[in-house]
Each structure stands twice: as structure tokens, then as C-alpha cells.
Amino acid sequence: MKFYITTPIYYVNDIPHIGHSYTTIAADIMARWKKLNGFDVFFLTGTDEHGAKIAAAAKEKGKTPQELVDETSAQFKEAWKLLNISYDRFIRTTDADHISATQNIIDILFQKGLIFKKTYEALYCVGCERFYPEKDLIDGLCPFHKTKPVLQSEENYFFKLSSFSDALHDMITNPAHKEHIEIQPEERRNEIIGKLKLGLEDVSFSRAAIDWGIPVPFDKKQTVYVWVDALTNYITGIGYPKDEQLFKKYWPADVHLMAKDILWFHSVIWPAMLLGAGIPVPKKVYSHGFFTINGEKMSKSLGNVISPQELVDKFGVDAARYLTVTLIAFGPDGDISWDALTNKYNVDLANNLGNLISRALKLAEKNFDLKVPNVKPDLELAEKTAKILNEDFAPAMDGLYLHKAAEALQRALTEINRRIEFDAPWKLAKTDLQKLSSCIFSYLQATDLILIHLLAFMPALAEKIWTITGASGNISETAKKYFADKTIPQNGFSPSGAQLQSPGVLFPRIQNGGK
Ligand code: MSP
């Protein structure tokens, strides 16, 4: 089974921040989770490099557009390396194969009579790179950028979007449709359906006044509208049209992931383009919420932008990944702050996870020479942990509710820590070494199970702790096997006699306040 997941390709007028990281880490976690569950995964991300917005940003910085896009796309690549993002391709819309493939798709739409020329005058928001009808503005301002759109008048090539309203409505609302498009979450889906019911207007697919773009193949004086260029990345990134084998293997996309700001393009314009060109539509479009920082929109002028580097400096890579995607519910809008991130770090990682590991390991160090005690394997606690994770973690992951999956993990950790309190193993050292052995053995197996589930969130740390707890074999291979048969090995993951390591301080507590 295959699984193809995408992030938006990010505009290179801005440097990578926690907003981009949020979507990209979430997609990475999903990609890793699906791989561990036996899927053949393709994960695509990249940068959106054409259009008026990029051209203007380059001019402002005294650079050529090419210089700006080269520099900033390299910064995105760096950021994803820092955050341990396991993409299969980083696509740039200035890549040669993407340029020719975009020309191919617009040409097909033209050949099919779905593109026509018309003079048009309307209000354009450069921030969104789109025209707005008056009715969609709030007090005359763009609903996302709160800026005044500018009146533009041009002779452009238009796409007959209006002829797709009914077909799209049917595909989105009818789950039995053979090309059903699932839109998550529910409220956003309803918004899209509501708009489709009102009917769609044709949309301009080219620009006469913008040079920084892909030339329209049938009229080289115009460039392809940046959103058409951008959306097409989802098929060009997997080889369309030249590498038929790769394309057939992964298309249609299983999930296009993004925030609500660009859901319209992904759930209406993109499927209509594909329908027009005779290409299957994506299976799922998932829009997570938009978050603010301390109640305010993230912006350079407010100086509240959080960068991936700052996150990693404060929490380390793995904790930064975990905290970024689990701090707010995945779906609705939310608010993020350094203090909230720090609190979650201290509660979930320093206390719940860190304490469990250090308690189990210290007991083994003191009493069993840092070896897994020799006992008849007791897997009762691990089985109990498995039950919580099977029932609550796995379904949450599959439904892309990452915060719920993290909650399930924390619940399982709390249960194990409670068991330790109940057993009071530190007292057993003097009274019942046999029972102590059994306790430590069972804490280690339950911890290993937690690590297997944490692996997609915290790949490097989970692997490191896997060795500390004396677990045998490679953690990814063991996780794959476990997810395939959901069976804990008879002798546990960390077998009796295995060498443990002193964990040191894995999650030092962090003080609140400041970055
Ligand atoms: N280039 C277009 C996308 C083209 S996709 C074919 C674009 N780029 S963007 O750089 O503006 O990225 C927007 C996306 O970044 C959002 O949809 C979301 O995935 C992510 N986010 C940016 N800021 C965010 C928040 N404050 N909160 C949540 N997600 C955020 O639009």
C-alpha cells in the first residue's frame, strides 16, 4: 500500500518560521508513522518561487528574483534538515521538470477548450496572490492580510471554473463517488460546500504584467498564474508527465496538508484543474488551524516570529518537533507561546517520560549492575500500555489528530508512573529482590512500547533511549514488526541480562520566561 503526503510549498519571500514548521513536522510525523505501518510512502515538500509577491520582495531587498529564491529555498532546506524532516523530494517551482510539466498541464486545459481570453478588472491581493470579489472583503480589506487589494485590469487567459461547480459539489458531498474528495475538518468542509452551492466564477490563469513566472506555452507574452504553477507541484513532484511509473505509483495524493488560509485553492481550484485535464483528484485535503503567538498574529513588525533554530536551541530537535505539533489541538485555531511550550516540555517530557526512564534505570543501576534483571518475563504492564496505545494512539494518528495521539501516549506514561508509585520499588530493594527484578523488567518493557510509538515524533531520541533501556534490534524494524502483528516478544523488548546504559539527564527541566 502506498501513502503520498504533501505540505504546501512555501513562499520564499519569508524565511522559515514555526508556522511552516508546524505543517512540515506534522507531515513528517505522518510519513514516518505510515512507513512504520508498512506503507510505501512518498513525502513531498518544497518552495513556491514565482509571482508578483516574490518579484516585489526581491526588488525590496535589492536582489534579482533568482538570487532571492536560491537563497531562501536553501534556508528552508536547512531548516528541514535541522528538524530531521524525512522528505523524499524538495521541489522548487523553478526546477526545469516542474516548469515543463506546468506548461504541459495548462496546454492540456487549453486544448480541451477550458481556457479562454478575456479582459478583466478586479481587486488583487498580492499577499494572497489572488483576486477578490468585493463581497469577500472585510471593510474593503483582504480577510487574511488586512490590506487593501489593488485594482488590476488585464487581458488574461481564464479557466472555466464555473463549469465545475456541480461536479465538485458531488465529489465532495458524496462519499460513494468514485473520486470522492474528503475535506477535513467538518466545519471547513461545510464552508466549501456552502460556497460551491452559490456557484463558481471563472478564474484568471495567466498574468500579462508579471515576468517572474512560467511562460504560457501558447502565448509567451503572458506567464502562468502563480497558484496554477504552485498547485501543479503535487503532480510534477512525483514525475508527471515524464516518469509515468512513479506518477502512477503514488498519485492520487492521500493527504494534502495545509492551514485554512489556502484550503480554497486545494479543495476547489486544484481538483477542477485535474478534472479538466482528466487526472484523478486527491483523496483528502486536510486543513489544520492557524495559530497566533501570545494572542497576536505572527509578524516581523511585532517581532514575535519563532524560528526553527530558536525552538531547537531551547528544547533540542526532538522535543521541538513533539511540542510544536502537540501544543494546540490539530484542526482548530489556537495560540502558542514560549511559556506554554516550556510548560508542556516540563510536564510531558521532563516529568512524565524523563522520570520514568530515570527511575527504572536508576533502580537497575543500584541493584542489578545496570543489567535487565533475570526473571520470568512479566508483560502485564506492557500489555496494559499496549491496550491504551492500540485503542487511542493508533486511531488518532490515522485520523491526523496528533494532539490526541500525544494525549494517549501521556496517559499511558501516567499509568506506568502510577504503577511505579504503587509498587514503591525503592522499598523492595531491602525486602523482596525477586519482586524488584520483576518490577524493573516490566517497567522497561512498557517504556520500550512507549518508545516505539514515540518514534515518529522523536526519531533520534526514541532511538537513543531504545539503546539505553537495553532493547534489542533496531527500533524501526522492531516497531514495524510490532505494528504488523501487535505482539510483544515473549521475552520482552529488553530481554533479561541485556546491558542498560546510564541515561544521564535526558530532559533537563527548563525555566519559564524568555525565549
Ligand atoms: N505558496 C503558498 C502555498 C502553495 S501550495 C500549492 C503559500 N505559502 S505560505 O508560505 O504562505 O505557506 C502557508 C502555509 O504555511 C499554511 O497553509 C500553513 O501550512 C503554514 N502556516 C504558516 N503560518 C501558520 C500559522 N500561523 N499557523 C498554522 N500554519 C501556518 O500559501
Residues whose N, C-alpha, C, O or C-beta is under 5 A from the ligand:
A	BS01	MSP	P8 I9 Y10 Y11 G19 H20 T23 D48 A230 L231 M258 A259 I262 G289 F290 F291
